[in-house]
Amino acid sequence: MLFGAMALRKSLWISLTALAGPVWADFDATAYPPYERCALCHGLFGQSHNAKFPHLAGQKPRYIEAQLAAFLSGDRTNDGGQMSAIVTELKPEELPVVVAWFSTQEPPPPSAAPQDSVGERRVAELGCFECHMDEAESVPYLSAQHPGYIEKQMTDFTTYARGSGNIHKNLLTPVTSDIAAIAAYFASLERPK
């Protein structure tokens, strides 16, 4: 009886493998726009459904470009190394296409306003708007971003897991207990168009 079940299972596996082979062999990734490779995590129009992946829609083009370059060079990594693996699949001439696509999409809507003013007060005290809400092309908009994503990145800055020098560590370390409130406040703001 056991032998019969094992033989059936092996036969089924062989049949399924044979059916799946040609499907993968005929797939042509070059037939799709390069930004579609990014869409699985970031959403086709740059609005991700998971806080692990940032919204890219309406983000500053130079910032997206700089992050792609940082992942390619190894200067930036992320949990599990997914981005480093994905960006190596893009050809150099495809990078501007990806940047242009996501930066020109309609920005995501802001999340609900936080119930307290701690985040707003801390953002003002830290001077976050001076960089993150102005036109400095190399600094990202944090507005209308997933609060969980912002919180994770700020926490990573305080522990050097994001490795971006001392500026963020020095600013954020004294307010680590308020990082969630800061993230919620930024997420509740409308992203400039």
N, C-alpha and C positions, 0 to 999 in steps of 0.2 A: 504494500500500500504506500509506504513512504517513498519507495523507488518511483512509483507511478506519478506521485505528486511532484517529485523533483524533476522528472522527465517532462512533465507538462509545463512546469514553470520555466525550464530551460528552453523548451520549444516556443513558448510564448515570448520570452525575451529575445530569441533569435528573430522571430517574426517581426516584433516591434522595431528592433534594431535595423532590420532590412528595410522596413517601411520608412524609417526616419532618415536614413542615409541620403537619398536623393534630394530630400527637402532641404537639408543643410548645404549640400553641394551646389544647389542652384541659387543660393542666396547671394546677392550682390550688394554689399554695403555701399559701394560707390554710386549706386543708382538713387540713393537718398541724400537729401541735403545734410551737411555735416552736423548741423545743430540738432538733428533728430537723435543722434547718439547721446546727446545731453538730456534729451526730453524725458527719458525714463525716470530720472531722479528730479530734475528741475522743472518738469512740465514743458510741453511743447511751446507754450507761450511765456515761459519763464516764471510761472507761478506754481511752485511745488506744493504738494499736499502733505508733506512730511517735514516737520521742523528740523530734521537732521540735514535737510538740503535747503540752502537759501533760495529765496526768490531772486531771480536774475532780471526779471522784467523791469525796464526803466532804470536799471543801474547804470552808472557812469561807464562809458565805453573804455576809457583808459584804465579804470580799475579792473574791469573784467579781463582786459588784455594783460595787465600786470599779474593778475592771479593765475591765469593760464601759463604765463611765462614762469612764474614761481613754481608751479606744480611740475612743469616740464624740466626745470633745472634741478629740482629736488630741494629748493630753498623753502618750499612749503609742502607739508604733507597733511593728510587728514586721517581720521580714524579708519584703519583698515587699508589705507592706500588706494581707495577706489579712484580718486581723481587723478593721481599720478599714472595709473594704468590707462584710464580713458583718454587723457590728453595725448598720450603717446600714439594713439590710433589716428589722431588728426594730422593731416599734412600741414606744413607751414602755410600754404596758401589758403587752407580752410579756416584757420584761426580768425582772420578778419571777418569771414562770413558768419561765424558763430557769434563774435562780439557784436557785429552790426544787428544780427537778428534779435538777440536778447535785449540789447540796450534800447532798441526802438519799439519794443512791445509796450503795451499799456501797463503802467505800474499796478502792482497789487493794491487792493483796498486795505486801509488801515484796520487793525483789530479793534475791539472794543476798548474804550478809554478805561484806564485803571481806576480803581475805587478810591485810592488815596493819592496824595500829592508828593510822596517820598521820592519817586523816580524823577518827577519834574524838578523838584528842588535840587536833587543831586546832579542832574544834568546841567542845571544852571550853575551850580557851585563848581563843577569840574570843567566847565567851558566846552562841553562836547559839541555844541552847535558851531563853534568857531571852525571846526574841521568837517564835521559830518553833515551839516546842512548847507554848506556853502558850495561854491562852484569849483573847488579844488578837485581836479579830475582824478587825482591818484588816491583820494580818500572816498570810501564808499558811503552811500546813503544808508543809514540804519533805519530810517523811517519805513513803515509798512513792511517790515521784515518779520519773520517768525520770532516771537519773543524767546522761545526756547533756543533758537539758533543764536540769537544775540547773547543770551545768557551763557551758553556754552563757549562762545568765542571769547567773551570777557573773562570767564573763569580760566580758559586756556592761556590768556595773556598773563594772568596773575601768577600762573605756575610755569610760565615759559613753554608750555606745550605748544603754543602757537608761535613762539620764538620771534618776536618782533621788537626786540630792543627793550629799553627801560621805560619808554614814555607811557605805555598802557599799564605796565606793572606798577609804576610809581603812582599813576592816577587812581587805579582801581583797587589796589591792595588795601588802602584805608577804608574803603566802602564795600568790601566783599559781602557784608550782610545785606546790602541794598542792591546788589547786582540784578536780582530778579525784578525789582521795582523799576530800575533804570531800563531794563530790557522791555518791560511791559509798556513803559511810557513811550519809548522810541517806536514800538510796534503800533501804537495808537495814533501816530502822526501820519499825515498824508505825504507821500513821496512826491517831490517836485517833478514836473513833466518836462 
